[in-house]
Amino acid sequence: MSNQITLLVNGETRNCFSHTPLPEVLQQLGFNPRLVAVEYNGEILHRQFWSETHLQSGDRLEVVTIVGGG
């Protein structure tokens, strides 16, 4: 049995290991967790819940990078 799951991240199918905390998954996907906002299955996921969120195969993440400027 595989320990990988399939997620939909910003409309693209991506794989990651199950039981990996969300901040670590974000890093593996090339995002800086300190500079993003995350929508999890259609709802904004507050940062305080990231470490306790258990991703499952088929979950949808929309990751938005925070950009500064003027």
Sequence and secondary structure as in RCSB ss.txt:
>XXXX:A:sequence
MSNQITLLVNGETRNCFSHTPLPEVLQQLGFNPRLVAVEYNGEILHRQFWSETHLQSGDRLEVVTIVGGG
>XXXX:A:secstr
   EEEEEETTEEEEEETT  HHHHHHHTT  GGGEEEEETTEE  GGGGGG    TT EEEEEE     
